[in-house]
Amino acid sequence: MKKYLLILGLLLHLGSPVTQAQAKKELTIAFGSCNRQNLPQPMWGAISQDKPDLWIWLGDNIYGDSDDMAVLKAKYDQQLNQPDYKAFRAQTPVIGTWDDHDYGRNDGDKSYGPKKESQQLALDFLQEPAASPRRQQEGIYAAYDYKVGRKKIKVILLDDRYHQDALQKDSTKAYIPNATGDLLGEAQWQWLQQQLATSDADAHIIGSGIQFLAEQHPYEKWANFPAARQRFFALLASTKAKGVLLVSGDRHIGEVAKTTLPGVAYPVYEITSSGLTHSATNNTGEANKYRVGPLVNQKHYGLFRFQQKGKKLLATVQLKGEEGKAFHTEEIEVVE
């Protein structure tokens, strides 16, 4: 009897996981990319005002651009010790993936020599535990689960650098698509398939450094690897993944895109948030046939607010600037 009372007392003191999850009515996830460690960083104060439950780095978390790991480490350390980010980090859980500049080379692919060492530095920056499986695998892809009300949200972060095949440029310096090229590597593809096929989540946030949907601009994008992109879209259909929301960075702009995919019963959105410390202010009219809302060319971050309303999961998506001003808001009903 004493043992039973002790266990009951502990549960009442700590709160059961179910009780805690059901008590949380809203889940707020902030995200962004393209952050120069040596530039002013006023955005952290604005992001803190939103009281996010989670921050997701989507790449170019620093601008390392070096084969020298001592140089890369020093730049990561500079960002970790940046006062506003340090204060933000103390109150907000942080996860993330990388893109090219923090990988170590502009537009870097699988040929980047010290990628194993660079991976460990990136994971140090993310404060990944020493025994984490991410430190043993080739690439920093990872998945995380969260709850809001009785709903589950899975965050899947991809590594689009470690296994990326080479690209060539044409005379205008636009990338030429690699028709059979790959982005993820077979081990990561198998891992992704398993994450989606076995998931019981009601929504899936899938993050990549480069854009999934955009086709028209000449820069880095999944569309430069059409076979890999089609394989990704087919995987969303075959695994019947619920409520997929794509997030990306890289471009120094922000935008919300939307498309329909064969075999997927709901529209798929992509939110690109790129330009925490610097943005492409000269980019005022880039074409993207999937874009809904404006092209945001000012410094900004992205924000999800998830709420359960009855049996529905609702997501409010915003692209927000330094003063917390919303440049664009999109209301999404996550379809199961």
Residue pairs with C-beta under 8 A, 6 or more apart in sequence:
15 23
21 147
21 148
21 149
21 150
22 149
22 150
24 147
24 148
24 149
25 148
25 149
25 307
25 308
26 148
26 305
26 306
26 307
27 53
27 54
27 146
27 147
27 148
27 153
27 304
27 305
27 306
28 50
28 51
28 52
28 53
28 54
28 303
28 304
28 305
28 306
29 52
29 53
29 54
29 55
29 56
29 146
29 155
29 205
29 303
29 304
29 306
30 47
30 50
30 52
30 54
30 55
30 56
30 92
30 301
30 302
30 303
30 304
31 55
31 56
31 57
31 58
31 207
31 247
31 271
31 273
31 301
31 302
31 303
31 304
32 43
32 47
32 56
32 57
32 58
32 249
32 273
32 274
32 275
32 276
32 300
32 301
32 302
33 57
33 58
33 59
33 60
33 61
33 99
33 209
33 248
33 249
33 250
33 273
33 274
33 275
33 276
34 59
34 60
34 249
34 250
34 252
34 274
34 275
34 276
34 277
34 278
34 279
35 41
35 60
35 61
35 62
35 79
35 276
35 277
36 62
36 63
36 277
36 278
37 62
37 63
37 75
37 76
37 78
37 79
37 82
38 63
38 78
39 277
39 278
40 277
41 82
41 84
41 85
41 276
41 277
42 84
42 322
43 276
43 277
43 299
43 300
43 301
43 322
44 84
44 85
44 87
44 88
45 84
46 301
46 320
46 321
46 322
46 323
46 324
47 55
47 88
47 301
48 87
48 88
48 91
48 92
49 324
50 303
50 320
50 324
52 92
52 303
53 92
53 93
53 146
54 92
54 93
54 94
54 95
54 146
54 155
55 88
55 92
55 93
55 94
55 95
55 96
56 95
56 96
56 155
56 157
56 205
56 207
56 247
57 94
57 95
57 96
57 97
57 98
57 126
58 96
58 97
58 99
58 207
58 208
58 209
58 247
58 248
58 249
58 250
58 273
58 274
59 96
59 97
59 98
59 99
59 100
59 101
59 102
59 209
59 210
59 249
59 250
60 98
60 99
60 100
60 101
60 102
60 209
60 249
60 250
60 274
61 79
61 96
61 98
61 102
61 122
61 125
62 75
62 76
62 78
62 79
62 101
62 102
62 125
63 75
63 101
63 102
64 71
64 72
64 75
64 76
64 101
64 102
64 103
64 104
64 118
65 101
65 104
65 105
65 106
66 72
66 75
66 104
67 104
67 105
67 113
67 114
69 114
69 117
69 118
69 121
72 104
72 118
72 121
73 121
73 124
76 121
76 122
76 124
76 125
79 85
79 125
80 86
80 89
80 125
94 126
94 127
95 126
95 142
95 144
95 155
95 157
96 126
96 157
97 140
97 141
97 142
97 157
97 158
97 159
97 207
97 208
97 209
98 122
98 140
98 159
98 161
98 209
99 160
99 161
99 209
99 210
99 249
99 250
100 106
100 107
100 108
100 161
100 209
100 220
100 250
102 122
103 112
103 115
103 118
103 122
103 161
103 162
104 112
104 114
104 115
104 118
105 112
107 167
107 220
108 161
108 164
109 161
109 164
109 165
109 166
109 167
110 161
110 162
110 163
110 164
110 165
110 166
110 185
111 166
112 118
112 161
115 161
115 162
116 138
119 135
119 139
119 140
119 162
120 135
122 140
123 132
123 134
123 135
123 140
128 134
128 135
134 140
134 141
134 142
137 187
138 162
138 163
138 185
138 187
139 159
139 161
139 162
139 163
139 184
139 185
139 187
139 188
140 157
140 159
140 162
141 156
141 157
141 158
141 159
141 184
141 188
141 191
141 192
142 156
142 157
143 154
143 155
143 156
143 157
143 195
144 154
144 155
145 152
145 153
145 154
145 155
145 201
146 152
146 153
146 154
146 155
147 153
148 306
148 307
148 308
148 313
149 307
149 308
150 308
151 202
151 203
151 306
151 308
151 313
152 200
152 201
152 202
152 203
153 201
153 202
153 203
153 204
153 205
153 306
154 195
154 199
154 201
154 203
154 204
154 205
155 204
155 205
155 207
156 192
156 195
156 196
156 204
156 205
156 206
156 207
157 206
157 207
158 184
158 188
158 192
158 206
158 207
158 208
159 184
159 188
160 183
160 184
160 208
160 209
160 210
160 222
161 209
162 185
163 182
163 183
163 184
163 185
163 188
164 181
164 182
164 183
164 225
165 178
165 181
165 182
165 183
165 225
166 178
166 181
167 175
167 176
167 177
167 178
167 181
167 224
168 175
168 176
168 178
169 175
169 176
170 176
172 218
173 218
174 218
175 218
175 219
175 220
175 221
175 224
176 224
177 223
177 224
177 225
177 226
178 224
178 225
179 226
179 227
180 227
181 224
181 225
181 227
181 228
182 225
182 227
182 228
183 222
183 225
183 228
184 192
184 228
189 231
189 235
192 235
193 235
193 239
196 204
196 235
196 236
196 239
196 241
197 239
199 239
199 241
199 242
201 242
201 243
202 242
202 243
202 313
202 334
202 336
203 242
203 243
203 244
203 245
203 306
203 313
203 315
203 334
204 241
204 242
204 243
204 244
204 245
205 245
205 246
205 247
205 304
206 244
206 245
206 246
206 247
207 246
207 247
207 248
208 222
208 246
208 247
208 248
209 248
209 249
209 250
210 220
210 221
210 222
210 248
210 249
210 250
211 221
211 222
211 248
211 250
211 251
211 257
211 270
211 272
212 221
212 222
212 229
212 232
212 246
212 248
212 270
213 222
213 246
213 257
213 259
213 268
213 270
213 288
213 290
214 221
214 223
214 257
214 272
214 288
214 290
215 221
215 223
215 288
215 289
215 290
216 286
216 287
216 288
216 289
217 251
217 286
217 287
217 288
219 250
219 251
220 250
222 228
222 229
222 232
223 229
233 261
233 262
233 264
234 263
235 241
236 244
236 261
236 263
236 264
236 268
237 261
237 262
237 263
237 264
238 263
242 334
242 335
242 336
243 266
243 313
243 334
243 335
243 336
244 264
244 268
245 268
245 269
245 270
245 271
245 304
245 315
245 317
245 332
245 334
246 268
246 269
246 270
246 271
247 270
247 271
247 272
247 273
247 302
248 270
248 271
248 272
248 273
248 274
249 272
249 273
249 274
250 272
250 274
251 272
251 274
251 280
252 274
252 275
252 278
252 279
252 280
252 283
252 297
253 272
253 274
253 275
253 279
253 280
253 283
253 286
253 295
253 296
253 297
254 271
254 272
254 273
254 274
254 275
254 295
254 296
254 300
254 302
254 319
254 327
254 328
255 271
255 272
255 288
255 291
255 293
255 294
255 295
255 296
255 319
256 269
256 270
256 271
256 272
256 291
256 292
256 293
256 317
256 319
256 328
256 330
257 269
257 270
257 271
257 272
257 288
257 290
257 291
257 292
258 267
258 268
258 269
258 270
258 290
258 292
259 267
259 268
259 290
260 267
260 268
261 268
265 335
266 335
269 317
269 330
269 332
270 290
271 302
271 317
271 319
271 330
273 300
273 301
273 302
273 319
275 297
275 298
275 299
275 300
276 299
276 300
276 301
277 299
278 299
279 297
279 298
279 299
279 300
280 297
281 297
281 298
282 297
283 295
283 297
284 295
284 297
285 295
286 295
288 295
292 330
293 328
293 330
294 327
294 328
296 319
296 327
296 328
298 321
298 327
299 321
299 322
300 319
300 320
300 321
300 327
301 319
301 320
302 317
302 318
302 319
302 320
303 317
303 318
303 319
303 320
304 315
304 316
304 317
305 315
305 316
305 318
306 313
306 314
306 315
306 334
307 313
307 314
307 316
308 314
312 333
312 334
313 333
313 334
313 336
314 331
314 332
314 333
314 334
315 331
315 332
315 333
315 334
316 329
316 330
316 331
316 332
317 329
317 330
317 331
317 332
318 326
318 327
318 328
318 329
318 330
319 326
319 327
319 328
320 326
320 327
321 327
